[in-house]
Amino acid sequence: MNFSELLEKVRSLASTLKPSPQEFLAVQVNIENEGVFYVEVKDGRVNVEPYEYHDRNCAITMNLENFVKLLEGNLDPVKAFTFGKLKVDGDLGKALEFSKLIK
């Protein structure tokens, strides 16, 4: 899977989510050596765009292979963080919210 395919997969997943209207979450996802995108939960909608998000709650950084495993449920986000496969810059609690959102 390449970065473009990953972005489409995340967009497809986002279209199935139904967050509460009060929820706000902005996470930038940095895929090492591939690209960047953000996931924003706002006003009951989930947006996924291939840009940096400067006013984000947190940023996570992973390689492509591990992020795909995370999306597919084959990699536990807490274990990934513990073993250095997932790096978080910013609010760790929001990163955990993001991991629950994509499960």
C-alpha positions in Angstrom: 0.0 0.0 0.0 1.3 3.4 -0.9 0.5 6.8 0.8 -2.3 7.7 -1.6 -4.0 4.4 -1.0 -3.6 4.8 2.7 -5.2 8.3 2.5 -8.2 6.9 0.6 -8.5 4.1 3.1 -8.6 6.6 6.0 -11.1 8.7 4.2 -13.3 5.7 3.6 -13.1 4.7 7.3 -13.9 8.3 8.3 -17.0 8.4 6.2 -18.5 5.5 8.3 -17.9 7.2 11.7 -20.6 9.1 13.6 -18.9 11.2 16.3 -21.0 13.3 18.7 -21.6 16.9 17.6 -19.8 18.2 20.7 -16.6 16.3 20.0 -13.5 18.1 18.7 -10.3 16.4 17.8 -7.5 17.4 15.4 -4.7 14.9 14.8 -1.9 15.3 12.3 -0.6 12.0 11.1 3.0 11.9 9.9 3.9 8.8 7.8 7.7 8.6 7.9 9.2 9.2 4.5 5.8 9.2 2.8 3.6 12.2 3.7 1.3 13.9 6.1 -2.4 14.2 6.6 -4.8 15.3 9.3 -8.0 13.9 10.8 -10.4 16.5 12.2 -13.5 15.7 14.1 -15.7 18.8 14.3 -19.4 19.5 14.4 -20.3 15.8 14.1 -18.2 15.3 10.9 -14.8 13.7 10.3 -12.6 15.3 7.7 -9.4 13.8 6.3 -7.1 16.0 4.3 -3.5 15.7 3.0 -2.2 18.8 4.8 -0.4 19.8 8.0 -2.7 20.9 10.8 -1.0 23.7 12.7 -3.6 24.1 15.5 -3.8 20.4 16.3 -4.3 18.6 19.6 -1.4 16.2 18.8 0.7 14.8 16.0 1.5 11.1 15.7 4.4 9.7 13.7 4.6 6.2 12.4 5.9 4.3 9.4 3.5 3.3 6.7 3.5 -0.4 7.5 2.8 0.1 11.2 0.0 2.6 10.6 -1.7 0.1 8.3 -1.4 -2.5 11.0 -2.9 0.0 13.4 -5.9 0.7 11.1 -6.5 -3.0 10.6 -6.4 -3.7 14.3 -3.2 -5.7 14.1 -1.2 -3.3 16.2 -2.2 -2.1 19.7 -1.6 1.7 19.9 -0.4 1.5 23.5 2.1 -1.2 22.7 3.2 0.6 19.6 3.9 3.8 21.7 5.7 1.8 24.4 8.0 0.1 21.9 8.7 3.3 19.9 6.7 2.4 16.8 4.4 5.3 17.4 5.5 8.7 18.5 3.2 11.4 19.9 3.9 15.1 19.9 1.2 17.0 22.0 -1.7 15.7 24.0 -1.3 12.0 24.7 -4.9 11.8 25.8 -6.1 13.1 22.4 -3.9 10.5 20.7 -5.7 7.8 22.7 -9.0 9.3 21.7 -7.8 9.1 18.0 -6.8 5.4 18.4 -10.3 4.6 19.8 -11.9 6.5 16.9 -10.1 4.5 14.2 -10.8 1.1 15.8 
